[in-house]
Amino acid sequence: MTRRCLHLLRTLGRWAVISSMLSALLFLAAGSTRIYSLRAYLLAFSIMLLITMLSVDPQLARERSDPGEVELVHHLAPVERGDERRLEERRREEREE
């Protein structure tokens, strides 16, 4: 099988599992399968999910799921000693502007 076929089969399998699990969960919570609006929602959700899953490029999905070594963004880095004073000064300057 080609790589493209394997990707398609895996995607369809994931879609089926996600859709069936969500359907089971919602029908169990509702206590009935006779609720038309719930069935319509699940149908619309499943169709949109399938379209979304098939439109994602497999290479992009692999890259995003395993980005490799990523540096911390500065504003997310932990505050080190001495940085508190600089942060306070920066906040004061921003308030004055």
C-alpha positions in Angstrom: 0.0 0.0 0.0 1.1 3.5 -0.7 1.8 6.0 2.0 -1.3 8.0 0.9 -3.6 5.0 1.2 -2.3 4.3 4.7 -2.8 7.9 5.7 -6.4 7.8 4.4 -7.2 4.6 6.2 -5.7 5.9 9.5 -7.7 9.1 9.1 -10.9 7.3 8.4 -10.3 5.1 11.4 -9.7 8.0 13.7 -12.7 9.8 12.4 -14.9 6.7 13.0 -13.6 6.3 16.5 -14.1 10.0 17.5 -17.5 10.2 15.9 -18.8 7.0 17.5 -17.4 7.8 20.9 -19.0 11.3 20.9 -22.3 9.9 19.6 -22.3 7.2 22.4 -21.5 9.8 25.0 -24.1 12.3 23.9 -26.8 9.7 23.4 -26.1 8.2 26.9 -26.2 11.6 28.4 -29.5 12.4 26.7 -31.0 9.0 27.6 -32.5 8.6 24.2 -31.6 8.3 20.5 -34.9 9.8 19.4 -33.9 13.5 19.8 -33.8 14.9 16.3 -31.7 17.9 17.1 -29.0 15.7 18.7 -28.9 13.5 15.6 -28.7 16.5 13.3 -25.8 18.0 15.4 -23.9 14.7 15.3 -24.4 14.4 11.6 -23.1 17.9 11.0 -20.2 17.5 13.4 -19.1 14.2 11.9 -19.2 15.6 8.3 -17.2 18.7 9.3 -14.8 16.6 11.3 -14.2 14.3 8.3 -13.7 17.3 6.0 -11.2 18.9 8.4 -9.3 15.7 9.0 -9.0 14.9 5.3 -7.9 18.5 4.4 -4.9 18.5 6.8 -1.6 17.8 5.0 0.0 14.6 6.6 3.5 16.2 6.6 2.2 19.3 8.4 0.3 17.2 10.9 3.5 15.2 11.7 5.5 18.3 12.0 3.1 19.9 14.4 2.7 16.8 16.5 6.5 16.5 16.9 8.1 19.9 16.5 11.5 18.8 17.9 13.7 21.2 19.9 11.7 24.4 20.5 13.1 27.3 22.5 11.0 28.8 25.2 9.3 32.0 24.1 10.7 34.9 26.3 7.4 35.9 27.8 6.7 32.4 28.9 10.2 31.8 30.4 10.3 31.6 34.2 11.2 34.8 35.9 14.7 34.7 37.3 16.1 36.7 40.2 16.6 40.4 39.3 14.0 40.2 36.5 11.2 41.2 38.8 12.6 44.7 39.1 12.9 45.1 35.3 9.4 43.7 34.8 8.0 46.2 37.3 9.9 49.1 35.6 8.5 48.0 32.2 5.0 47.8 33.6 5.3 51.3 35.1 6.5 52.7 31.8 3.6 51.1 29.9 1.1 52.6 32.4 2.6 56.0 31.9 2.3 55.9 28.1 
